[in-house]
Amino acid sequence: MSASALPTSGPAAQGVDAAGVHAFLDALEAAPEIEPHSVMIMRHGHLVASGWWAPYTAHRPHLLYSLSKSFTGTAAGVAEAEGLLDFDAPVISYFPEFEADITDPRSRAMLVRHVASMASGHTRETVEEAYGRDPAEPVRGFLLLPPDRDPGTVFAYNQPTTYTLGAIVQRVTGQSLSAYLRPRLLDPLGIGEVFWRRDRTGREIGFSGLHATTDAVARLGQLYLNDGLWEGRRLLPEGWVARATRPRIPTGGAMGDVDRQDWDQGYGYQFWTSRHGYRGDGAYGQFCLVLPDHDAVIATTAATERMQDVLNLVWEHLLPAFGPGPLSGREAADAELRRRLDRLALPPAPGAPVPPVGAGDRVEDWAAARFTASGAGPVRGVALDRDADGWTLTLTGDGDPDRDRVRLRIGAEGWTVAEEPLPTAVSGGWTGPGTLAVDVVFLETPHRLAVTCSLADKTVAARWRTEPLERGRLTSRRAPRGSV
């Protein structure tokens, strides 16, 4: 179904000072280690500000990484309300075929609420161990790893806990997570297509891999802010929001200590407690911030390892912008903010559209050039070709060379967007005699690849500006079409 538009309003009418939003945008764009992709701000149930940094756009799904967990936890809450699972039941009770294998008493004592709150008793990340123990059935691999402490006594950010929670939901419903959520949550919220990566078991992996728009993230946050109600209809069971977002286990510092960073405030059921409100979050700056004290929701996508810095900028600039009532005489300021949001763009990489020609240099030397990797990286080789319309760069990844190829048109000013073989945007060009440097943005992910070709020695160096957390071909850096 097509998504109905969110109610919109000028910021001032909802008590939001446009100057604070400008200050937040200024700070994001001035931070050298933060690459913002999108922001949506909801106040009093209205969308008051939204923008996407070109070449990112509103309609594209974006890999949410661990923000996927909040959707998985929500599915578990709905399944519980339908009587399909019990948060106080042992995890092993949902996998009776493993009964004979799982003998450790702590593993057998692990309850659904323990995996929902990252409190399985393990004190480390075990995802590699779980998949290594049993690649065909990671739940069994996880349960074969004896917890270090009693379940419910210690927090560890541990992917197999959420994987197991998602596996239980998929087992008891007989559906994928996205298929189960479609009529119960996604359609009623007006969320369009989503795509969720599956593993070799055929399951949607639950702890990551969901690709959805920023709009979808904002709608989930607004549903939680509304205590599970949407347009007067109850989509989440009464009391679920309070249960899911209450800190259930300490995560580092004293829960509620506002002087600690936001990862030390406690963890609920697939939601973090923040210094202000609570949040779902995913690697590299995918956030769903719910701020009940301000009746606000903030959704962002980005590419940064400085996630705490993003939150700090929200607390510093946006919180003071939320006033108690409507602001008068701000029409011009609101209009200027809308204009700015409409023209947000990431600066393109520098470079000339054609090779510079100097002493000893010829354009012909670049035509039909081939480059091989100068070191480790995601690119094995590059082919450069010229035709009547310009230049094409073909990247060969480190997978099967016949399947892992990406052809890119280069040389135009700004960003050149292509949809095939996967959504990408390219900028850059020739940065000097003998050097071609381009940035490749994989538009359905947070990731950007910097590629530099040297004509002198026919080598190519490529590096991710943010490293993908999941292995795969270059051509896999997109939403997995074919999901429900």
Order of alpha helices (4+ residues) and beta strands (2+ residues): alpha-beta-beta-beta-alpha-alpha-alpha-alpha-alpha-alpha-alpha-beta-beta-alpha-beta-beta-alpha-beta-beta-beta-beta-alpha-alpha-alpha-beta-beta-beta-beta-beta-beta-beta-beta-beta
